[in-house]
């Protein structure tokens, strides 16, 4: 498996309706993508917590890393390059994926924390897998995955929630504009 996220900061006066329309138009093209578990088209809007500015982003969870590479190196990625330029892509090694009972996702939350030097990594992973299961079992959650950022030695948890974006949520939150889920 392979997971990634890239984001595009947009001007403060950018019409985020354009981004919503883009996600609605392009999202269905991902509904049958080979090797993809899901792709979340997500955004943060200036003035609407938690976004401090306008941002458009995508989070992918691939079952097949070769399909992820084909996307990045193939013609499909040209839409991103032509519209926004070459983004910095954060990439992660998925460690645990859990499906929840919700049938849709309206928000996505991203948490991350450093692996402490000298920590028992096996014990940490076991505890975080238990936490993943607890989160996934929540009636409002569509899916959750835990991943390792191998460059920064940190863990990343992505939770897709069926509830609208909560301002008070402690994680970095995004509105889900479209969720393609061919492999879920």
trRosetta pair geometry for C-beta under 8 A, 3 or more apart (Angstrom, degrees):
i j d omega theta_ij theta_ji phi_ij phi_ji
1 37 7.8 4 -135 -17 110 132
1 61 7.0 -7 -172 -176 112 82
1 62 6.3 157 -159 87 60 62
1 63 5.8 -38 -103 -126 82 37
1 65 7.2 112 163 -51 10 88
1 93 7.7 107 86 -165 83 53
1 94 4.2 -47 109 45 130 126
1 97 7.3 -154 -141 -29 169 134
2 60 8.0 2 108 111 82 105
2 61 8.0 162 86 -156 45 42
2 62 4.5 -10 62 60 88 115
2 64 7.9 -39 19 102 107 23
2 65 4.0 103 -28 -101 134 86
2 68 4.8 -100 87 4 138 162
2 91 6.9 -21 -173 -164 95 104
2 92 7.8 138 -168 74 51 52
2 93 7.4 -37 -114 -109 54 48
2 94 7.2 -122 -71 -3 8 101
3 59 7.4 1 -173 -176 96 84
3 60 6.5 176 -148 91 52 63
3 61 5.0 -10 -104 -106 94 67
3 62 7.0 -169 -77 20 42 74
3 91 7.1 147 86 -159 52 54
3 92 4.5 -26 73 66 103 99
3 93 7.6 -153 28 -61 92 4
3 94 5.1 103 -20 -58 116 97
3 145 6.7 178 -83 111 151 143
3 147 5.0 -99 48 -92 141 157
3 156 7.9 -159 103 87 137 127
3 158 7.4 -163 -172 5 144 141
4 59 7.5 -178 93 -148 43 49
4 60 5.2 2 55 52 83 103
4 62 7.9 16 8 -4 96 110
4 68 7.0 129 2 -161 128 131
4 89 5.4 0 -171 179 124 103
4 90 6.3 157 -155 84 65 55
4 91 4.6 -20 -99 -102 96 70
4 92 6.9 176 -80 18 45 75
5 57 6.2 16 -174 178 98 114
5 58 6.8 -176 -141 90 59 48
5 59 4.6 -13 -96 -101 98 74
5 60 7.4 -179 -76 18 50 69
5 89 7.5 159 79 -158 33 61
5 90 5.0 -9 59 58 83 107
5 110 7.7 5 -59 -104 171 148
6 57 6.7 -172 95 -146 40 75
6 58 6.3 4 53 51 77 87
6 80 7.7 63 89 -168 141 143
6 87 3.9 98 -179 117 128 141
6 88 6.6 166 -132 80 92 46
6 89 4.6 -45 -72 -102 112 68
6 90 7.0 170 -78 17 55 71
7 55 5.6 -5 -173 -174 115 110
7 56 7.0 153 -157 83 63 42
7 57 3.9 -22 -103 -96 81 105
7 87 6.9 155 52 -159 33 133
8 55 6.9 154 77 -158 48 60
8 56 4.8 -14 58 63 102 91
8 57 7.0 -176 18 -75 65 56
8 84 4.4 -71 -112 -151 144 143
8 87 6.3 -86 -72 -96 82 123
9 53 6.3 17 -151 111 95 134
9 54 7.3 103 -170 85 54 66
9 55 5.7 -31 -105 -102 51 82
10 14 4.0 -54 151 14 117 167
10 16 7.7 139 83 -89 153 77
10 19 7.5 -107 -43 -57 164 133
10 53 7.5 174 59 147 64 96
10 54 3.9 -64 71 110 104 113
10 55 6.5 -173 11 -85 89 27
10 56 6.2 60 -33 -6 124 98
11 14 4.6 128 61 -44 77 95
11 54 6.8 1 74 50 33 131
12 46 5.6 91 -146 -92 69 172
12 53 6.4 -77 -94 -141 73 91
12 54 6.6 165 -115 2 28 108
14 18 7.4 -94 170 41 89 122
14 19 7.8 56 139 -28 118 114
14 54 4.8 -163 53 104 118 167
15 18 4.9 85 93 -12 96 103
16 19 5.1 -42 -161 32 59 116
16 20 6.5 64 141 -21 74 97
16 43 6.3 130 -159 166 116 148
16 45 5.0 -32 -61 -111 171 107
16 54 5.9 -147 -76 -135 105 115
17 20 5.4 -49 -147 36 39 114
17 21 6.3 40 153 -18 67 104
18 21 5.8 -55 -150 38 30 111
18 22 6.4 35 149 -24 63 105
19 22 5.4 -49 -146 32 34 115
19 23 6.4 33 155 -18 65 103
19 43 5.5 112 128 -95 141 145
19 56 4.8 -144 -136 -95 133 125
19 177 6.9 -114 134 -91 89 164
20 23 5.9 -54 -150 36 30 110
20 24 6.4 29 152 -17 64 108
20 43 7.5 -81 -69 8 72 156
20 177 5.5 -149 -122 -141 62 121
21 24 5.6 -55 -146 39 32 112
21 25 6.1 28 156 -17 66 110
22 25 5.8 -61 -147 40 28 108
22 26 5.9 0 166 3 68 115
22 41 7.9 -164 104 -166 85 141
22 56 7.9 18 70 -150 138 147
22 83 8.0 100 -139 -146 147 161
23 26 6.4 -64 -128 51 24 92
23 27 5.3 41 169 -44 64 113
23 41 3.8 159 -133 132 112 150
23 43 7.7 -111 -38 -28 145 117
23 177 3.6 51 101 122 170 127
23 178 4.3 178 162 2 100 114
24 27 6.2 -33 -122 17 17 119
24 177 7.3 -97 -45 161 70 99
24 178 6.2 173 -83 -65 41 128
25 28 7.9 -80 172 25 22 97
26 29 5.5 -52 -168 25 54 120
26 30 7.4 45 145 -17 75 102
26 41 7.4 129 80 -86 103 146
26 79 7.0 150 -120 150 139 158
26 178 7.8 163 76 60 71 157
27 30 6.1 -67 -167 32 41 107
27 31 7.5 60 143 -47 69 90
27 39 7.9 -169 -136 94 70 107
27 41 5.6 -94 -86 -3 104 139
27 177 7.4 -150 -63 113 135 87
27 178 3.2 -81 -100 151 152 154
27 179 7.6 27 -157 30 125 16
27 180 5.5 -172 -172 -52 74 99
28 31 5.2 -20 -157 -15 53 122
28 178 7.9 -88 -37 -169 57 140
28 180 7.4 167 -103 -97 19 106
29 33 8.0 54 131 -58 63 102
29 180 7.9 -54 70 -95 48 149
30 33 4.9 -26 -155 -20 63 125
30 36 6.7 -78 -174 106 96 163
30 39 4.9 -68 170 44 155 135
30 180 3.3 22 100 -173 109 177
30 182 7.0 -128 150 -23 66 114
31 180 5.1 -121 -75 -142 50 96
31 181 7.7 -1 -133 42 64 47
31 182 5.8 128 168 -72 35 93
32 182 5.3 135 -116 -115 22 130
33 36 4.0 24 95 18 112 136
33 39 7.3 39 33 -12 148 127
33 67 7.4 131 157 166 94 130
33 71 7.8 29 -165 -83 132 128
33 180 6.9 58 9 142 114 137
33 182 5.3 -179 45 11 64 152
34 64 7.2 -23 141 42 80 143
34 67 5.5 -147 105 -120 82 141
34 182 7.7 -79 -71 122 22 149
35 62 5.6 13 144 -163 91 95
35 63 5.6 -142 -163 62 54 81
35 64 3.1 -78 -140 46 113 118
35 66 7.0 -115 -129 69 160 73
35 67 2.8 146 69 11 154 158
35 68 7.1 -125 129 -32 125 66
35 183 7.5 -32 151 -60 13 141
36 39 6.1 -21 -176 -33 134 99
36 60 6.7 -71 -138 -159 102 101
36 61 7.5 105 -167 80 64 54
36 62 5.7 -48 -107 -110 55 69
36 63 7.2 -160 -90 13 4 83
36 64 8.0 -66 -45 38 41 89
36 67 6.6 -123 -45 121 73 136
36 180 7.2 10 127 115 137 111
36 182 5.4 66 79 48 95 115
36 183 5.7 -174 99 -7 44 116
37 61 4.4 -46 61 103 118 100
37 62 6.6 -177 6 -113 85 13
37 63 5.3 110 -50 -40 94 92
37 97 7.4 -48 178 -162 170 156
37 181 7.2 -15 152 -151 54 67
37 182 7.6 -144 -147 67 13 68
37 183 3.8 -82 -109 77 46 121
37 184 5.8 80 179 -59 78 78
38 60 7.4 -173 95 -145 51 46
38 61 5.4 25 48 43 78 103
38 143 7.1 152 9 46 154 157
38 160 7.7 -40 119 -47 159 160
38 179 6.2 -10 -167 -174 117 90
38 180 6.4 159 -155 89 60 58
38 181 4.3 -7 -105 -107 99 73
38 182 7.6 170 -89 26 47 59
38 183 6.9 -119 -40 51 59 86
38 184 5.5 22 -58 -34 109 123
39 58 6.1 -7 -173 -171 97 107
39 59 7.2 164 -154 83 49 48
39 60 5.0 -8 -105 -103 82 79
39 61 7.9 -158 -72 26 46 61
39 179 7.5 167 83 -154 48 47
39 180 4.6 6 52 55 95 107
39 181 8.0 -150 28 -68 55 46
40 58 6.8 160 80 -154 54 54
40 59 4.6 0 51 54 105 97
40 60 7.9 -156 23 -69 66 38
40 105 6.7 -63 -114 102 118 145
40 108 5.4 105 150 -66 158 148
40 160 6.5 -159 -82 -102 142 117
40 174 7.9 113 137 96 124 131
40 176 5.5 -70 -161 -127 106 102
40 178 7.7 167 -154 86 44 50
40 179 5.3 -10 -107 -107 74 80
41 56 8.0 -17 -173 -169 82 89
41 58 5.9 -21 -104 -102 53 84
41 176 7.2 95 71 -166 58 61
41 177 4.5 -68 108 66 101 103
41 178 4.3 24 37 49 123 89
41 179 7.5 -137 24 -68 74 39
41 180 7.8 66 -17 -6 96 92
42 56 7.8 150 87 -160 49 45
42 57 5.0 -28 73 73 94 93
42 58 7.0 155 22 -96 81 30
42 59 6.4 23 2 0 130 101
42 108 5.2 -67 -103 34 143 134
42 174 3.8 44 174 142 123 138
42 175 6.5 153 -157 75 70 44
42 176 5.6 -39 -98 -101 83 51
42 177 6.4 180 -99 5 24 88
43 51 7.8 -6 146 -81 66 149
43 54 7.7 -17 -172 -164 102 69
43 55 6.3 163 -155 87 58 61
43 56 5.3 -16 -104 -105 92 60
43 57 6.9 164 -86 23 41 76
43 174 6.3 133 55 -167 23 96
43 175 5.4 -28 64 60 79 97
43 177 5.7 53 -1 -40 109 120
44 48 7.6 -168 -174 78 62 92
44 50 6.8 -62 -136 79 121 69
44 51 2.9 157 166 -95 101 116
44 52 7.7 12 142 23 135 49
44 53 7.2 60 105 74 111 48
44 54 7.0 177 92 -143 70 27
44 55 4.4 20 46 46 99 106
44 57 7.9 31 -2 3 89 116
44 173 7.7 119 -99 97 102 60
44 174 5.6 -80 -57 -114 82 74
44 175 7.2 146 -88 11 39 85
45 48 4.4 27 79 35 102 121
45 51 5.2 130 51 57 31 155
45 54 6.0 11 -132 -108 46 73
45 175 7.2 5 -9 9 102 133
46 51 6.0 -96 -73 123 30 112
46 52 7.2 -3 -119 138 69 27
46 53 5.0 0 -86 -141 98 34
46 54 4.9 -48 -22 -44 99 75
47 51 7.6 -14 34 85 36 99
48 51 5.8 27 72 41 73 110
49 167 4.2 57 94 -133 130 101
50 165 7.8 -131 3 172 86 120
50 167 6.6 152 -58 -141 75 57
50 169 7.7 -91 -38 62 133 90
50 172 6.6 -150 101 -147 146 51
50 173 5.0 109 17 45 124 95
51 54 7.1 53 166 -90 136 29
51 55 6.3 -158 -137 21 114 103
55 174 7.9 -89 92 -116 111 106
56 84 7.7 -137 75 -88 121 146
57 174 6.6 -84 54 -126 123 153
59 108 6.4 177 20 -179 146 158
59 110 7.9 -168 -89 -77 144 119
59 158 6.0 162 180 -141 150 149
60 68 6.9 142 125 -118 140 106
61 94 6.7 72 -144 -74 99 143
61 97 7.0 122 -175 -113 145 132
61 145 6.0 132 -108 -3 141 163
61 158 7.8 -159 -60 71 117 145
62 65 6.1 120 106 -85 130 40
62 67 6.0 -173 -156 74 122 101
62 68 4.2 -98 -36 -57 171 113
63 67 8.0 26 64 35 68 132
63 183 5.4 -157 -15 -172 127 163
64 67 4.2 67 91 5 110 110
64 68 7.1 178 98 -11 60 82
65 68 5.2 -50 -152 33 43 117
65 69 6.4 44 151 -19 70 101
66 69 5.6 -49 -149 36 36 112
66 70 6.4 41 150 -22 65 102
67 70 5.4 -47 -146 34 35 116
67 71 6.6 40 152 -22 63 100
68 71 5.8 -53 -155 32 31 112
68 72 6.6 24 153 -13 65 107
69 72 5.8 -57 -146 40 33 107
69 73 6.0 6 164 3 69 115
70 73 6.4 -71 -137 52 23 94
70 74 5.2 19 166 -24 65 129
71 74 6.0 -64 -126 38 18 108
71 76 5.4 -55 -145 73 73 127
71 77 5.9 110 155 -52 66 101
72 77 5.4 66 -139 -67 30 154
72 89 7.5 -19 -119 -64 131 172
73 77 7.2 64 -2 19 11 140
74 77 6.3 113 67 7 58 95
75 78 5.3 -29 -168 -2 53 123
76 79 6.8 -35 176 9 48 106
77 80 5.4 -45 -169 34 64 113
77 81 6.2 60 137 -18 81 105
78 81 5.4 -58 -142 44 38 111
78 82 5.6 38 160 -21 73 109
79 82 6.0 -53 -139 39 23 109
79 83 6.2 11 162 -9 59 116
80 83 6.2 -70 -146 44 24 102
80 84 5.9 -45 -178 41 64 107
80 87 6.8 -68 163 -2 121 115
81 84 7.4 -83 -118 58 14 66
81 85 6.6 15 -153 -148 53 15
81 86 6.1 16 -120 -74 90 64
84 87 6.4 14 114 -57 121 103
90 149 7.1 -38 -174 -116 102 115
92 147 3.5 67 146 146 132 134
92 148 6.2 152 -165 67 87 36
92 149 5.4 -52 -104 -79 92 61
92 150 7.7 149 -135 -9 48 78
92 156 5.5 -94 -104 44 155 132
93 147 6.0 154 73 -165 38 86
93 148 4.7 -20 61 58 98 95
93 150 5.9 55 -4 -40 120 112
94 97 5.9 11 177 -50 132 104
94 145 5.5 -39 -137 178 109 127
94 146 7.3 106 -158 80 64 47
94 147 4.8 -49 -97 -98 47 94
95 125 6.3 -116 174 -142 141 108
95 128 7.7 40 98 97 136 125
95 129 7.6 -109 129 -76 102 95
95 145 8.0 137 49 176 61 81
95 146 4.9 -53 63 102 103 95
95 147 6.0 164 3 -109 84 31
95 148 5.7 81 -44 -23 118 95
95 155 7.8 -50 19 -133 143 100
96 125 7.9 149 -29 -173 121 86
96 128 7.2 167 27 114 141 91
96 129 4.7 -179 -94 -112 161 86
96 132 5.0 168 116 30 129 171
96 145 6.6 174 91 -151 54 60
96 146 4.5 20 49 42 97 109
97 143 7.1 -5 -173 -175 85 110
97 144 7.7 172 -151 91 46 48
97 145 4.4 -10 -105 -105 74 102
97 146 7.9 -143 -66 27 44 64
98 132 5.0 147 0 148 131 101
98 133 5.8 -175 -107 -95 158 50
98 135 7.4 125 73 74 136 87
98 136 3.5 -94 125 -57 124 158
98 143 6.7 166 90 -156 52 63
98 144 5.2 -4 59 59 99 88
98 145 7.3 173 21 -82 63 53
99 136 6.5 79 80 -161 20 124
99 142 7.6 -48 -157 159 66 51
99 143 5.3 -29 -116 -103 52 89
99 184 6.6 145 -111 -160 119 97
100 135 7.6 -78 -76 126 126 66
100 136 4.3 -149 -74 -164 83 63
100 137 6.9 -131 -125 -52 87 12
100 138 6.4 -22 -141 62 135 68
100 139 7.9 151 173 -143 110 12
100 140 7.8 -15 149 86 145 32
100 141 3.5 -169 -88 100 176 85
100 142 5.4 100 57 107 107 2
100 143 5.8 -145 11 -68 87 32
100 144 6.8 68 -37 -10 111 91
100 160 7.8 -164 28 75 121 84
100 162 8.0 -137 103 -17 127 108
101 137 7.8 40 -12 -153 104 37
101 139 5.8 -38 65 -138 128 52
101 141 7.4 72 36 65 65 65
102 105 7.0 104 114 -76 128 60
102 139 7.1 102 -60 154 84 46
102 140 5.7 33 -68 -179 130 29
102 141 5.6 -173 4 87 120 17
102 142 4.3 -76 80 -71 108 65
102 160 7.9 -149 76 116 129 88
102 161 7.1 80 17 -167 170 39
102 162 3.3 -151 -156 -36 141 133
103 142 7.3 -81 52 -112 4 95
103 162 7.1 62 43 -109 50 134
104 142 6.6 -96 101 -85 17 130
104 162 5.4 94 73 -127 69 92
104 179 7.1 154 -161 40 63 137
105 108 6.7 44 166 -67 126 82
105 142 4.3 -80 -70 9 95 154
105 143 7.6 -50 -73 25 130 87
105 160 3.9 -42 -120 176 139 107
105 161 6.4 95 -144 61 77 30
105 162 6.1 -78 -99 -83 38 52
105 176 4.7 54 119 10 94 175
105 179 4.8 95 47 -57 112 155
106 161 6.6 -55 55 99 76 76
106 162 6.1 62 6 -172 95 31
106 163 6.2 -114 57 103 120 18
106 164 5.2 -56 129 -89 139 44
106 165 7.1 -124 128 -33 90 65
106 175 7.2 -39 165 -153 67 68
106 176 5.5 -165 -168 43 15 107
107 160 7.7 160 88 -156 46 47
107 161 4.7 -14 67 61 93 106
107 163 6.3 -34 22 85 120 64
107 164 6.2 86 -37 175 118 23
107 165 4.1 151 -106 -81 127 64
107 166 7.1 144 110 2 176 70
107 173 5.9 -12 -175 -164 116 105
107 174 6.7 151 -160 78 66 49
107 175 6.2 -47 -105 -112 71 40
107 176 5.9 -135 -76 -8 15 94
108 158 6.5 -12 -171 -168 103 91
108 159 7.0 159 -156 82 53 50
108 160 5.4 -19 -103 -102 80 65
108 161 7.3 -177 -84 18 29 78
108 173 7.1 148 80 -154 48 56
108 174 4.7 -16 61 61 96 103
108 176 5.5 104 -25 -67 97 97
109 157 8.0 -3 107 109 88 89
109 158 7.4 157 80 -154 51 43
109 159 4.6 -8 56 57 99 101
109 161 6.7 42 -7 -14 105 117
109 169 5.8 -104 -107 152 134 142
109 171 3.8 83 179 87 107 134
109 172 6.8 138 -159 70 60 46
109 173 5.2 -24 -99 -97 77 74
109 174 7.7 -174 -77 20 34 73
110 156 6.7 -17 -165 -168 92 96
110 157 7.3 158 -152 81 44 53
110 158 5.7 -9 -101 -102 75 71
110 171 5.9 168 66 170 32 112
110 172 4.7 -30 63 66 92 103
110 173 7.9 -178 19 -78 71 28
110 174 7.5 38 -7 -6 104 110
111 156 7.2 157 84 -156 53 47
111 157 4.5 -2 56 53 102 101
111 159 7.7 32 0 -3 103 106
111 170 7.7 37 -100 104 111 91
111 171 4.4 -77 -65 -114 85 115
111 172 7.4 167 -77 19 40 80
112 149 7.3 25 -146 -8 123 135
112 154 5.3 49 177 145 100 128
112 155 6.7 178 -146 89 59 49
112 156 4.7 -12 -99 -102 95 72
112 157 7.5 -173 -74 19 48 65
113 154 6.1 -177 94 -160 26 97
113 155 5.8 -8 59 55 76 91
114 152 7.4 -99 -109 147 82 92
114 153 6.4 40 -157 105 79 85
114 154 4.7 -57 -99 -99 46 94
115 119 5.9 -136 179 49 77 132
115 121 6.5 24 -163 -107 134 94
115 124 6.7 128 -131 114 94 169
115 153 4.9 -99 44 164 106 87
115 154 6.2 -160 -8 -101 76 34
115 155 6.4 97 -59 -25 89 90
116 119 4.1 98 68 -40 91 120
119 123 7.8 -125 163 63 84 102
119 124 5.7 46 143 -45 123 134
120 123 3.8 34 108 21 119 117
120 124 6.3 158 89 -19 64 85
121 124 5.5 -53 -144 37 33 115
121 125 6.2 35 156 -20 66 104
122 125 5.8 -53 -147 35 29 110
122 126 6.4 29 154 -18 63 106
123 126 5.7 -52 -147 36 32 112
123 127 6.4 30 155 -17 65 107
124 127 5.9 -59 -150 38 29 109
124 128 6.2 22 156 -15 66 110
124 155 7.7 -152 149 -41 119 144
125 128 5.8 -60 -143 41 30 107
125 129 6.3 34 156 -23 65 104
126 129 5.8 -53 -150 31 29 112
126 130 6.8 31 151 -18 61 102
127 130 5.7 -53 -156 33 34 113
127 131 6.5 34 147 -18 66 105
128 131 5.2 -48 -146 37 39 116
128 132 6.4 51 150 -26 65 98
128 146 5.3 127 143 -136 118 158
128 155 6.4 -101 -124 -171 165 159
128 157 7.5 -143 -168 -75 112 120
129 132 5.4 -44 -148 29 35 117
129 133 6.7 36 152 -19 62 101
129 146 7.0 -116 -84 30 56 150
130 133 5.8 -53 -154 33 33 111
130 134 6.6 34 148 -19 65 105
131 134 5.5 -52 -149 35 35 114
131 135 6.4 34 153 -18 67 104
131 157 8.0 -61 112 -107 118 153
132 135 5.8 -57 -151 37 30 109
132 136 6.1 28 154 -17 67 109
132 144 5.2 -174 -154 109 80 121
132 145 7.4 31 -140 -127 129 21
132 146 5.3 -94 -74 -24 131 116
132 157 7.2 -152 -93 -133 88 115
133 136 5.7 -55 -143 40 30 111
133 137 6.2 33 156 -24 63 108
134 137 5.9 -56 -150 32 27 113
134 138 7.6 46 148 -37 57 89
135 138 5.9 -37 -170 1 39 115
135 141 6.0 127 154 -96 73 172
135 144 4.7 74 101 -57 123 167
135 157 7.8 112 11 176 170 132
135 159 5.8 -94 167 -111 136 127
136 141 5.7 -132 -131 104 33 134
136 143 6.9 5 -119 -142 99 35
136 144 4.9 -125 -67 25 85 112
137 141 7.8 36 52 48 21 125
138 141 4.5 75 71 -5 99 113
140 161 5.5 17 134 -162 99 90
140 162 4.9 -140 -171 53 64 94
140 163 4.7 5 -174 -29 134 106
141 144 6.2 -7 175 -38 136 103
141 159 6.2 -59 -136 -171 117 101
141 160 6.8 109 -165 81 72 58
141 161 5.5 -48 -105 -108 63 63
141 162 6.8 -140 -81 0 12 89
142 160 4.2 -54 62 108 111 108
142 161 6.8 -169 5 -102 88 9
142 162 5.6 124 -47 -54 91 86
142 179 7.6 -12 140 -172 167 168
143 159 7.7 -175 96 -148 47 45
143 160 4.8 24 50 40 79 117
143 184 6.7 -95 -60 -128 144 134
144 157 6.6 1 -174 -175 100 97
144 158 6.8 172 -151 89 52 54
144 159 4.6 -5 -107 -107 95 75
144 160 7.2 -151 -71 23 50 68
145 157 7.2 180 91 -148 41 55
145 158 5.4 1 54 54 84 97
146 155 6.3 -13 -169 -172 96 109
146 156 7.4 151 -158 80 48 49
146 157 5.2 -18 -101 -100 71 81
147 155 7.2 147 77 -159 41 61
147 156 4.8 -23 65 64 93 97
147 157 7.7 167 20 -83 70 35
147 158 7.4 19 4 -1 113 102
148 154 7.8 155 -155 83 54 36
148 155 6.2 -37 -100 -104 58 63
148 156 7.6 178 -86 19 10 84
149 152 4.5 -4 119 46 124 100
149 153 7.2 -63 87 5 83 12
149 154 4.8 2 47 59 118 82
149 155 7.4 -156 12 -84 84 13
149 156 5.7 81 -35 -23 102 115
150 153 7.5 26 -158 -73 29 51
157 171 7.8 -92 82 -117 99 144
159 171 7.3 108 32 55 115 166
160 176 7.0 59 -145 -72 93 147
160 179 7.0 91 -155 -116 139 142
163 166 6.8 20 117 -41 122 104
165 169 7.7 -104 -173 13 62 132
165 173 5.1 129 -152 154 100 129
165 174 7.2 -125 -104 102 126 17
165 175 5.2 -70 -36 -81 135 73
166 169 4.2 102 82 -33 104 102
166 173 6.8 -155 56 -102 60 163
167 173 8.0 -129 -103 49 26 150
169 173 5.2 92 69 -58 130 131
176 179 5.6 5 176 -51 130 101
181 184 4.0 -41 178 27 111 121
